[in-house]
Amino acid sequence: MKIFEPFNLKGLSLTSKIAMAPLTRRRCTREHVPVAIMQDYYAQRASAGLIIAEGTSPSPNGVGYANMPGLYNQEQVVEWKKVTDRVHRAAGKIFLQIMHTGRVGHLNNLPIGAQVIGPSAIGQNGEVATYDLGKQLYSVPKELTLQEVEDTIQEYVTCAILAMESGFDGIEIHGAHGYLPNQFLNLSSNQRKDSYGGSRENRMRFLLEVVKCCCDAIGSSKVALRISPFSYADVNEDESELTALYTDLMAPLNALNLSYLHLSHMGEPLPVKFNLWGKIRDLYSGNLMLCGDFSKESAEDALQNKNADLIAFGRDFISNPDLVERLKNNWPLQERDRTYWYTIGEKGLTDYSTYE
Ligand SMILES: Cc1cc2nc3c(=O)[nH]c(=O)nc-3n(C[C@H](O)[C@H](O)[C@H](O)COP(=O)(O)O)c2cc1C
């Protein structure tokens, strides 16, 4: 089957076309430093063709969720290096997802001196768990000045460099699911009047500058991008505007010659998604990874029909560390259980068994 064939990802040899999707598990210290059990967790899953490690903030301003990882200081480099060493010793390949939460967070989860920021001072609807205050409404973000926009882009670049220092094989910029670059794309979160707001070209600028600057810093073959056209972050957006936005994005992305473009879908399927994903496949000239409730059969179909080059699995990798072997041998999968997705400790992280 195609999914089990090796794949040459711009010079990086993958043992299969199956990726482990980035999965926030919130096991880190309060200071957003990875802990030892994360080494076991990722090493257990090293038979994935590619692991994309969980969303990790490039900045103290971007750790909006309690206990999510960061990569902006040397202590974090040291601990992430232990993770990548373990994965490489198990013959795996691992990218880091760089995820700046922007307005999706609460001040109480941020280190002292950091601030919740966004393209505009428009709060995210809903509540978020905090360290000390229980559930709270999302903090209203501070609108970034032009200088702060530049500084934030530089934080991504520094993080990309630190990711190389930490032994990652590459990085995936999180441009999906309503986090910072996505907040710049969407009119509902970006009401800026300067060169980062207004027209589609302006709203795409932050995302494209982040990706381009990271490519310049570590090489485009090590940089990937995740986007989520028509995922839940886009519910307040105009459908034709969004279609035009994601269509317009493809020409500048083609020019960047990335490792791969990752399309993610979460939640209820929207019919328009499938039309747009097909359109993106036609317009995008590089490697395309798809993610969102795939089974072995639907993944194989997508590859056979040339709708994708790689398929990522999320929830099934949480409960099946040996997912590739299970799929290969048609062994049953252990159930998806959300109880321990975001809890502290080993339970639900490293205690899922391989198939006996
Ligand atoms: C517990 C959990 C944590 C997640 N964390 C992230 C994340 O850090 N970054 C990201 O881009 N997507 C994240 N996602 C979305 C997954 O990467 C994936 O897109 C989603 O689970 C759909 O794939 P699946 O149907 O194979 O599970 C998360 C999903 C879950 C269930």
The ligand as an ORCA input file, in Angstrom:
! r2SCAN-3c Opt
* xyz 0 1
  C      -5.519     16.491     22.312
  C      -5.336     17.247     21.020
  C      -4.361     18.211     20.952
  C      -4.131     18.900     19.735
  N      -3.117     19.813     19.662
  C      -2.812     20.378     18.475
  C      -1.675     21.231     18.344
  O      -0.883     21.459     19.272
  N      -1.451     21.794     17.131
  C      -2.262     21.552     16.056
  O      -2.019     22.078     14.972
  N      -3.334     20.743     16.159
  C      -3.599     20.135     17.321
  N      -4.642     19.242     17.395
  C      -5.319     18.820     16.155
  C      -4.654     17.544     15.598
  O      -3.343     17.825     15.136
  C      -5.466     16.957     14.430
  O      -5.556     17.933     13.430
  C      -6.862     16.525     14.864
  O      -6.797     15.675     15.996
  C      -7.594     15.787     13.735
  O      -6.901     14.610     13.370
  P      -7.447     13.157     13.845
  O      -8.868     13.083     13.384
  O      -6.556     12.162     13.153
  O      -7.351     13.107     15.331
  C      -4.920     18.592     18.602
  C      -5.931     17.632     18.699
  C      -6.132     16.951     19.878
  C      -7.190     15.884     19.934
*
